Amino acid sequence: MIPATARTHPAFAYLRARRRRPASWSDRYTSVFVLLVAAAVLGHPVAEALAGLARQADPARLGPGLALVAAAYAGFLALARALGPVVLPAADASWLVTSPLPRRAVLGRTALLLLVAAVLAGAALGLTALWLFGAPGQLGVRLAAALVLGAAAGAGGMATAVLGQQSPAADTRLQLLIGGALSVAVLAAVLGAGPARRMLAAVAEAPASLGAAVAGVASVVAAFLVRRAWAALDRIPAHRILASSTRTARVTSAATTLDPGMLTWVAEDAHWRGRALRSRPWPRLVSRLGPASAPAWQEWLRVGRRPGRLAALLGAAALPAVCANATGDGLGPAAGLLLCGALTAAAMCTAGVRRDGGDPALARMLAVDGRAVMAARAVLPALLAAAWSALALGVLQAVGELPPGAWWALGPTAAPALAAGALRMARRRPVDHSMPVIDTPGGAVPTGPLLWAFTGVDLALAGSLPALAALASRPASVAPYLAAQAGTGAAVLTAYVLRSARGSRP
């Protein structure tokens, strides 16, 4: 109910006009067209998944597959927490939230959209889990139980995120839920890699009635959480909704303009805004190495001040091995995930290079040789890429995906090329939307975003070809590939440092 005092406010007239506004033909056409495209794109994969349900589960793939599902659910919760999740358009949030209208009347439409998105995402996760465990008998009951359980998990997780936006105590519980999902992922990966995989096989062979009972309990818990979240809409602080709406508007703007590089600045600003940093003396080693090491030392401080992100990065080194065991398609997907992870590790510490690219005048004011600064800034990305890739290759070899040998050494030898690719990614300019569009049999391809996406990745691929060739062929002796990779990686980084710093000398 809206109080009588709020009915005279201009916001009430705007809200009522927005609700009563009829949908135009273009809006209906767009909605139908989006549904048809989604059905065409997702119809074949969903049909294949449903056709492959009536089979026995593969014990070797249960653990890694369940680990990926649990990690995806943790990512879903983390994304909901990062986005808000209750947000409004920036123009509406600036005055509707602070108006005398009841908060639930303003946020009701957003809450309904969040519920629909959570149910769809949870149902997809439930269907994926059922595809992993299989449905040798009573397919209909198992399918319904998996969909209900997944939808309940999605709705309950989204409701917990809404409650976390309302109070810090609930936000702590949400963080514990995310940590629990990640712990389940780690436990499933460990159980699936050893003799304990029989436990997962026993779960897969459980009767369908047990799954239906679990789904029923989960749906009751989810309904209770959704009701609490609906009641909590009136108590969400206005500053939290305004901050989430502003942050989401920036993310939407970056996605609309096809400039994903802006997202990193949004995340960095949101983390460091309002934080007080202690002043610490610089190590003597930095002073002895010369002035070029001073700008690079800022990256070391930035990484050291966020140990949680570094720990999460090192923990993700097990993903290539989990992916290889879950898919059973060889090292193809695992090699791509290995390259992406190592390149992400190197790109974590290139904020200074991005800042210099955005403001070249400030970089020239340092009066330091550009080649020396670029070489100093390449040390930390190379070390992180070397550590992450060596750990990932060690896990791959431990689970039996690689033959005996010093495969871990491919990571440090490829690290210079990965560092060069990360530095090139940090220095790339925004997307040039004026570039031509190429018509292909698969549709129109804009060359501007395509070139932007491959800038830096091309250098990392070219410099890591010996390592990728070794992973593809898996030879008995990896020594020749190590020698070739060491020479290629060093040559790529040296050439990039000499070329990129040519125009930045004082």
Beta strands, then each sheet from edge to edge (+ up, - down):
strand 1: 437-440
strand 2: 443-446
sheet 1: 1+ 2-
end
